């Protein structure tokens, strides 16, 4: 599914690469992950979360405080089960080996199945 957010959270990663990196999936379910604005993923172990939201309904109204239009009454739901959206409960993990830049992180068939 295109447009899902795939986030990699480092597991026991000391040093400067200790924050999450993420990207949106393309039509094939691949995510071209960037870290610190650069293509690729630093070597290490990561847990993977997935999120794909859909917004429905609502209506536009003028908000005087905001000075513009906004949408109210819109409902948001997720295509992805809660277990896969939480870094504490997701069963998905990946280990990125050292070597050339990993421009695209193929998160595997099991993750793409959830999209």
Order of alpha helices (4+ residues) and beta strands (2+ residues): beta-beta-beta-beta-beta-beta-beta-beta-beta-alpha-beta-alpha
